[in-house]
Amino acid sequence: MHAWLCENPVGVDALVWKELPTPVPGKGEVLIRIEAASLNFPDLLIVQNKYQMKPPLPFVPGSEYAGVVEAVGEGVTNVQPGQSVACLSGTGGFGTHTLAPAALCMPLPPGFPPVDAAAFIMIYATSWHALMDRAALQAGETVLVLGAAGGVGTAAIQLAKAAGARVIAAASSDEKCELCRQQGADATINYSVHTPEQGLRDEIKRLTEGKGPDVIYDPVGGDFAEPAFRSIAWRGRYLVVGFASGPIPSLPLNLSLLKGASIVGVFWGDFARREPKANAQMMQTLAGMYAKGQIKPVVDQTLPMAELKQAYAIMGSRAVKGKLVMVN
């Protein structure tokens, strides 16, 4: 097998494409021949030694992937050789093969393409857990999605619309705003033409007729977090999903008091670990929605696995709409 190996987590340039022994699955493990692997923001942080999970060196990055099971270890009963699966295991995806815990493998129904499957678990699990579980989103409510043209953002638009909500999507260009409308957004805000202090709040106020959004989905953080939270509706729920912009904002807690609003943390990975039965039910629901055509990952482009460093550069440029997927 071959894989991109991180021997020193100082950045993307240190990754090396190497031939490695094809591993044999141990107890509870499966060997997967990887057909596609998507690029997520944590995949950048982990090779820079900036992610909360720090795997032992050396490691193969690539948190999310899809492929075919080639062998199973002792005690594995949920999947079998020849079966197509998707997996989000944190590492291992950027190669031709990987070992994965069988418990983390999602068996794929017929007709689920590997490119879609590789871009599916993280964005939809995160967004469903955020909107439906943590925010208890109701039909008729208004959701503001920040960073709406990215992977989790587009997933949030689709899921919020499927739940009967009104969606305002904020993105950084007219092109990205158009993509959001194609995904079902009812209104858009191009925040590259608005200042965080005033313009964004004015647009939110105009688009909600002064009421503010009931739910704010924020995977971005940074300068727009506080003005967005200042615009939230009474009893609103502010979903802290991530900090793709880099800086972690500090929100004045008196704003929560004044609006009767909640600041709600979203950590899907720990939810899956602590509440595996609820997570499994959620994934089954999401697979059913995909089969019905209610949700579908937005894939910006696919690139050969050998061009991983180019894909990292594209992601770092903030030009990606939806997800980048590497293919073997």
C-alpha positions in Angstrom: 0.0 0.0 0.0 0.9 3.7 -0.3 0.0 6.6 1.9 0.8 10.2 2.8 2.8 9.9 6.0 3.1 12.7 8.6 6.4 12.1 10.4 6.8 15.6 11.7 3.6 17.7 12.2 5.0 21.1 11.0 2.6 21.5 8.1 1.5 20.1 4.8 4.9 20.4 3.1 6.3 17.8 5.5 3.9 15.1 4.2 5.6 12.3 2.2 4.0 9.7 -0.1 5.5 6.4 1.0 5.1 2.7 0.3 4.2 0.9 3.5 3.4 -2.7 4.5 -0.3 -3.5 4.0 -1.5 -4.1 7.5 -3.5 -7.1 8.8 -6.7 -6.3 10.8 -6.6 -7.1 14.4 -9.5 -7.8 16.8 -12.4 -5.5 16.0 -10.7 -4.0 12.9 -11.2 -4.0 9.2 -8.9 -3.4 6.3 -10.4 -1.0 3.8 -9.3 -0.4 0.2 -9.9 3.4 0.0 -11.8 4.7 -3.1 -12.3 8.3 -1.9 -11.3 10.5 1.0 -12.6 14.0 1.8 -10.6 16.9 3.1 -11.9 18.5 6.3 -10.6 21.5 8.3 -9.3 19.2 11.1 -7.1 17.4 8.5 -5.2 20.7 8.1 -4.9 21.4 11.8 -3.7 17.8 12.6 -0.7 18.0 10.3 0.2 21.4 11.9 0.0 20.0 15.4 -2.9 22.4 16.2 -5.7 19.9 16.6 -7.0 18.7 20.0 -6.3 15.1 19.0 -2.6 14.4 18.6 -2.0 11.0 17.2 1.3 9.2 17.8 4.0 9.8 15.1 4.2 8.8 12.3 0.6 8.8 11.2 -1.5 9.0 8.0 -3.9 12.0 8.0 -7.3 11.8 6.4 -10.2 11.6 8.9 -13.1 10.6 6.5 -13.1 8.1 3.7 -15.1 5.5 1.8 -14.1 2.2 0.2 -14.4 -1.6 0.1 -13.7 -3.9 3.0 -10.9 -6.3 2.0 -10.5 -8.2 5.3 -12.0 -8.3 8.8 -10.4 -9.1 12.1 -11.6 -11.3 15.0 -15.1 -10.5 16.3 -16.2 -8.3 13.4 -19.8 -9.0 12.5 -21.3 -5.7 11.3 -19.4 -5.7 8.0 -17.9 -8.3 5.7 -15.3 -8.5 2.9 -16.5 -7.0 -0.3 -18.9 -4.6 1.4 -18.8 -0.8 0.7 -18.4 1.3 3.8 -17.8 4.9 4.9 -15.8 5.7 7.9 -14.7 8.7 10.0 -11.8 7.5 12.2 -9.8 10.6 12.6 -6.7 9.4 10.6 -5.7 6.9 7.9 -7.7 8.1 4.9 -5.1 9.6 2.6 -3.7 6.4 1.2 -4.7 3.3 -0.8 -5.6 1.2 2.3 -6.2 1.7 6.0 -7.1 -0.2 9.1 -10.3 1.1 10.8 -12.4 0.1 13.8 -15.3 -1.9 12.6 -17.6 0.0 15.0 -16.9 3.2 13.1 -17.8 1.8 9.7 -21.1 2.8 8.2 -22.3 0.1 5.7 -23.4 1.8 2.5 -26.6 0.8 0.7 -26.5 0.1 -3.0 -26.2 3.2 -5.2 -24.3 5.3 -2.6 -21.2 6.5 -4.6 -17.9 6.5 -2.8 -17.3 10.3 -3.5 -20.6 11.2 -1.8 -20.0 8.7 1.0 -16.5 10.1 1.7 -18.0 13.6 2.1 -21.1 12.6 4.1 -20.5 11.6 7.7 -18.8 14.6 9.3 -20.9 17.4 7.7 -24.3 15.8 8.1 -23.7 14.3 11.6 -22.3 17.6 12.8 -25.2 19.6 11.4 -28.0 17.2 12.5 -26.5 17.0 16.0 -26.3 20.8 16.1 -29.7 21.7 14.6 -32.0 18.9 15.6 -30.4 17.7 18.9 -28.7 20.7 20.4 -30.9 23.5 19.1 -34.2 21.5 18.9 -35.0 23.3 15.6 -38.7 23.7 14.9 -40.5 24.2 11.6 -41.2 27.8 10.9 -38.1 29.1 12.8 -35.4 31.1 11.1 -31.8 29.8 11.0 -28.8 32.0 10.2 -25.9 29.9 8.8 -22.4 31.5 8.9 -19.8 30.1 6.6 -22.7 28.7 4.6 -20.9 27.7 1.5 -18.5 25.3 3.2 -19.1 21.6 3.8 -21.0 21.8 7.2 -22.6 25.0 6.0 -24.2 23.5 2.9 -25.3 20.5 5.0 -26.9 22.8 7.6 -28.8 24.6 4.9 -30.2 21.3 3.5 -31.1 19.9 6.9 -32.7 23.1 8.1 -34.8 23.3 5.0 -35.8 19.7 5.3 -37.0 20.5 8.9 -39.2 23.3 7.6 -37.1 26.2 8.7 -36.4 29.5 6.9 -32.7 29.8 6.1 -30.5 32.9 5.8 -27.1 31.9 4.5 -24.0 34.2 5.0 -21.0 33.6 2.8 -18.0 35.6 1.6 -18.8 36.1 -2.1 -21.7 36.5 -4.6 -20.7 33.1 -6.1 -20.9 31.4 -2.8 -24.2 33.1 -2.0 -25.6 31.7 -5.3 -24.5 28.2 -4.3 -26.3 28.6 -1.0 -29.5 29.6 -2.8 -29.1 26.5 -5.0 -29.0 24.5 -1.8 -32.3 26.0 -0.6 -31.4 29.2 1.3 -34.3 31.7 1.3 -32.0 34.7 1.6 -28.2 35.4 1.6 -25.8 37.8 3.0 -22.4 38.5 1.3 -20.5 39.5 4.4 -17.4 40.5 2.4 -19.3 43.7 1.7 -20.5 44.3 5.2 -18.5 45.4 8.3 -18.8 43.0 11.3 -19.8 45.9 13.5 -22.7 47.4 11.6 -23.4 46.1 8.1 -24.0 42.4 9.1 -26.4 43.4 11.9 -28.3 45.7 9.6 -28.8 42.9 7.0 -29.9 40.4 9.6 -32.4 42.9 11.1 -33.7 43.7 7.6 -34.1 40.0 6.6 -35.8 39.0 9.9 -38.0 42.2 10.1 -36.2 43.1 13.3 -36.9 39.8 15.1 -33.5 38.2 14.6 -32.8 34.5 13.9 -34.0 31.8 16.2 -30.9 29.7 15.6 -27.4 30.8 14.6 -25.1 28.0 13.2 -21.5 29.2 13.5 -18.6 27.0 12.3 -16.5 30.1 11.6 -16.0 32.1 14.8 -13.9 35.3 14.4 -15.1 38.8 14.0 -18.7 38.1 12.9 -19.6 36.0 16.0 -20.4 38.8 18.4 -22.4 41.0 15.9 -24.3 37.8 14.9 -25.1 37.0 18.6 -26.2 40.6 19.2 -28.8 40.1 16.5 -30.2 36.8 17.8 -34.0 36.5 18.6 -35.5 36.2 22.0 -34.9 32.6 23.3 -32.4 32.1 20.4 -29.8 29.4 20.3 -26.3 30.2 19.2 -24.5 27.0 18.0 -20.8 27.0 18.6 -19.7 24.5 15.9 -16.1 25.5 15.2 -13.5 28.2 14.5 -12.6 28.0 10.8 -11.5 31.6 10.7 -8.9 31.0 13.4 -9.6 33.3 16.3 -11.8 32.0 19.1 -14.3 34.9 19.9 -15.1 36.1 23.4 -18.8 36.8 23.8 -20.0 39.1 26.5 -22.3 37.0 28.7 -24.7 39.8 29.4 -25.9 39.5 25.8 -27.2 36.0 26.6 -29.0 37.4 29.6 -30.6 40.3 27.7 -31.9 38.0 24.9 -32.8 35.0 27.1 -30.5 33.3 24.6 -28.4 30.1 24.9 -24.8 29.6 23.8 -24.8 25.9 22.8 -21.7 23.8 22.3 -21.7 21.3 19.5 -19.2 18.4 19.8 -20.5 15.7 17.6 -17.4 13.5 18.0 -17.9 13.2 21.8 -21.7 12.8 21.3 -21.0 9.8 19.1 -18.6 8.3 21.7 -20.8 9.0 24.7 -24.2 8.2 23.1 -23.5 5.5 20.5 -27.1 4.3 20.2 -28.4 7.8 19.5 -25.7 8.4 17.1 -26.4 5.2 15.2 -30.1 6.2 14.9 -29.1 9.6 13.6 -26.8 8.1 11.0 -29.6 5.7 9.9 -32.0 8.7 9.5 -29.4 10.6 7.5 -28.8 7.7 5.2 -32.5 7.5 4.6 -32.7 11.2 3.8 -29.9 10.7 1.2 -31.7 7.8 -0.4 -34.8 10.0 -0.7 -32.8 12.8 -2.3 -33.4 15.2 0.5 -29.7 15.7 1.2 -26.6 15.4 -1.0 -23.0 16.5 -0.3 -21.8 19.5 -2.3 -18.5 18.4 -3.9 -16.4 21.3 -5.2 -14.0 19.0 -7.0 -12.3 15.7 -6.9 -8.5 15.3 -7.2 -6.2 12.3 -7.5 -4.8 11.2 -4.2 -1.3 12.1 -5.4 -2.4 15.7 -5.5 -3.2 16.0 -1.8 -0.9 18.9 -1.2 -2.6 20.9 -4.0 -5.9 20.1 -2.4 -4.7 21.4 1.0 -3.6 24.6 -0.8 -7.0 25.0 -2.4 -8.7 24.6 1.0 -6.3 27.1 2.6 -7.3 29.7 0.0 -10.9 29.7 1.3 -12.1 29.2 -2.2 -13.8 25.8 -1.7 -17.5 25.5 -2.0 -18.7 22.3 -0.2 -16.1 19.6 0.0 -12.8 18.5 -1.7 -12.5 14.8 -2.3 -9.4 12.8 -3.1 -9.9 9.7 -5.2 -7.8 6.5 -5.9 
